[in-house]
Amino acid sequence: MHIWRVNLHTRELAIQPVPPAWERLGGRGLSARILLDEVAPTCDPLGASNKLVFAPGLLVGHMLSSCDRISIGAKSPLTGGIKEANAGGSTGLKLAHMGIKALILEGAPEGPGEWVLTLSMDGARFEPAGDLAGLGVYAAASKLLERYGPKVGIALIGPAGERLYHAAGIQNLDKDRTPSRIAARGGLGAVMGSKKLKAIVFDASGGAKPPLADPEAFRKAQKTYTQALMEHPQTQSYADFGTNAMPSLSNGLGGMPTRNLTAGQFEGVESINGERMRELLLARGGEAETTHACMQGCTIRCSNVYAGADGKTIVSPLEYETVGLMGSNLGIAELDAIARMNYVANDLGLDSIEVGAALGVAIAAGKMNFGEGDRGLELCEEIRQGTPLGAALGNGAAAAGRFLGVERVPVVKNQAMSAYDPRAIKGTGVTYATSPQGADHTAGLTIRAKVNHLDPTIQVELSRKTQINNAGYDTLGVCLFGAFGYATVPHTIKDLLAARYGWQVEEDILQVLGRETLQAERQFNLRAGLGAKDDRLPAWMKVEALPPLNSVFDVRDEELDRLFDWFTP
Amino acid sequence: MHIWRVNLHTRELAIQPVPPAWERLGGRGLSARILLDEVAPTCDPLGASNKLVFAPGLLVGHMLSSCDRISIGAKSPLTGGIKEANAGGSTGLKLAHMGIKALILEGAPEGPGEWVLTLSMDGARFEPAGDLAGLGVYAAASKLLERYGPKVGIALIGPAGERLYHAAGIQNLDKDRTPSRIAARGGLGAVMGSKKLKAIVFDASGGAKPPLADPEAFRKAQKTYTQALMEHPQTQSYADFGTNAMPSLSNGLGGMPTRNLTAGQFEGVESINGERMRELLLARGGEAETTHACMQGCTIRCSNVYAGADGKTIVSPLEYETVGLMGSNLGIAELDAIARMNYVANDLGLDSIEVGAALGVAIAAGKMNFGEGDRGLELCEEIRQGTPLGAALGNGAAAAGRFLGVERVPVVKNQAMSAYDPRAIKGTGVTYATSPQGADHTAGLTIRAKVNHLDPTIQVELSRKTQINNAGYDTLGVCLFGAFGYATVPHTIKDLLAARYGWQVEEDILQVLGRETLQAERQFNLRAGLGAKDDRLPAWMKVEALPPLNSVFDVRDEELDRLFDWFTP
């Protein structure tokens, strides 16, 4: 494996050996290490000094079920701190097959115009992206697939990234070539836009699966893991309902974001949950079965293809976070309406969590009423048009709040909260507050723990443990749903690493990687000027009680500051 | 005099006594002190925690020639540091006549809609600004004058401020009720926009000139000062040519920004300088004489009213900085074209320096060619329309550079340089680098000093002296052109303060005030995270030689870091 380094200013590719300090890292951990080593934490996130890193996780490359994720990292224009967002789809696999341990994009071109960067075993090629500029990701990806053939991987941005909107993500092709696996959070699409890259095409022809130190042992560990995963009840639930199985839990615990976080249970939940979605999809037929896999070899297949009444696809996938933020959060109890908004956000290359939260803010400002799906769609189209209000929404919930004069905004470090109200699921609130990534459930969702989610005294410990584990999985390239398998047979992680790389590691390697990753990220943020003052939920969540449980976020600040007390910067 | 404190959230006005520590301050110095005392330096400049301060200078209120300026301050969304921008016109006088030592606007409204805040001796009134939203400042001011009568003062923002563009300023009525005296720099218009204030109307009826401790002594000092000012040769030059007398000096010294700062002398200078402007205006006739006063009682009358070929006003005033940034900097040698762009920038409520520099960046990116006045006007209209490119330009040169992928941008702390190339006028380069305000000539323009402007070893001392004096004048409310008078008879400053307030101060009071002001500003910036790394010109100015003198900016970093060595934070 090598480091591929592309300078956008000189348009040169350097293929370099992996420095020893980076050897035993991948994915999120490697991205954090590279950023800490090479990017000035105080730099302008949209300036030439920032770098955009693509790093497949350590286990990527062998179509292990749910283990081929790509981590994308940079300094975030949204949070001002470090950012990693990962995605499924085919990008991670392509990089691994090309022998790329990390792709580092650095510098920025002078002069006008956007580019398509093609990486293949022959090196790097830059082509003007003139005909793609301003296109949504669906049209742009379709043109690119026509031009480069159906076998390539593509990471690309939509108009949101081109315009440097702070809620812009980077879309990746899924295994069926739909550009919908988005590394959504923290404005990474804007970083790619600042480097004038409309798309990166990965042509892995001539590449190969990464070598295995012990193929036999690998297959054995793989089998143990896959079996554990398939036997886990959660796997069947994802296959049936996608991530939208969640409302039974989140709404049940009183933490589903409802009407701009003024309630935690939505009376319309049964019109938008996974059960209803499955029912609809089975009745309507559609281009795919109810769910399919986003990555080759994934046995979970959580990804749905949402079809309208005519059986035609509206959007794929429709995830719980989107249903929460663009549905219950806006008082919308109709899946078709949510799916249509989701499609526009996807096409623009936007984080649907951020847009959903921003629309909640727009409602608070009187720009829309709860339950108005058509108006929500209109506002999404305003983002496409780039009106002043559209631009504010495209820059995320915090920016929308500033533009519309709304102070009550559900963000941490400027980043919108996911679809778990932290006043009901307090451990996840601790994660929102303290994660170096800003408010983000994937950094440490605690909702499945069998604990009292309202007890403020136990949440820091719970969040810490979850944050460490998740940072570990993100470093391995493991989808958090694959984690259900590993949690049952934890030794398979060390077995797989030993079989793949010949490393002799301890059974707690997941936690070792997680701690190391969080430590690097935290370090970066401290150097960027983020500190305890930023590790807080918005003040209103400490006083505004959330019905029906009428709870507030009451984990003490001193407790929050203990989360990282296991290392000294 | 009192502190008037308006909470935008509760819409309440509190009229409070002046705390002792603020007593002996006014204008820029008072604004800095208030911000340091009350605003968290790390706050979001466009969030509810920022405060917007209006403070007339210490000498404001008696129509002393050129001494009625209003300072407006806040944490800057452009630089991330402290910001003060001051303006002439009638706002300062109105505040002083109402007994307002400082107006502090704090908090921000929840919910939709913009407001007009009217302040009078009866208190504060909020009225919805619905019919004014989105209007340019000319139309908005005209409606407000109709509604509130011709005697009020008005400070207002254009669409740029409403959209939170980082190059938005705050416009003030001049004495003839044109809303063209802009507190332009650093995005203060966006701060006002974030507080949802379209306009503040100052109704001073029932107010009075501030009391004088010794009216006789005041008149005597006033006479000495006014006479010195009127006898100064510079005063006649301003009356004849406005600020656009400058090219003879700046172009002569090879420091006039030309074609996006690739040269320091412009071959078309004689088509756009003050002499040419005066000639045109005399030939064309027009609504006013060539120049007039922006403030009542000003004997300098530097402000021109620029008429087109038909004798109708295109814009008023047309200043040297605009001619430099929107003229020579864009290779445009035609005053009518510059005036038309200037009008749009004014109407949108934008800093014309920032827009001119951003257009230079747009040229570098191939969006326009040098010399194309019509295209420049089109791009200004794009800002009005709020297209993605327009929004980038409206956010200033640095944002335009990020959006267009241009690294070579003439900014310090994100703020565009004024119309003096720091490679030819190096003392001003030191000011750009080190001023707590970011690149800004009013913070310490050194061009009139009789020194070798290319000698790097003498510039720090020169800049420091000028920065201290200017901070002093800004604290007094004195126009920097009035300073020509005070420089001849410096004792009149202490005489005027003694006669007005009964204070016994030393003759170096100007420097005392200046140092105190800079110290507070520097302190704020250090706490906001700005440091030595931010006190630098862009790296390209150290290596790219400026024709025809072929000089680079070669004042050493260690020298720059000495500028503030006279105090320890």
Interface residues (C-beta under 8 A of the other chain):
Chain A: H9 T42 D44 L46 G47 A48 A108 P109 E110 G111 P112 G113 P159 E162 R163 L164 S194 K195 K196 A364 A365 G366 K367 G386 T387 P388 A391 A392 A398 R402 F403 L404 G405 V406 E407 R408 G529 K533
Chain B: H9 T42 D44 L46 G47 A48 A108 P109 E110 G111 P112 G113 P159 E162 R163 L164 S194 K195 K196 A364 A365 G366 K367 G386 T387 P388 A391 A392 A398 R402 F403 L404 G405 V406 E407 R408 G529 K533
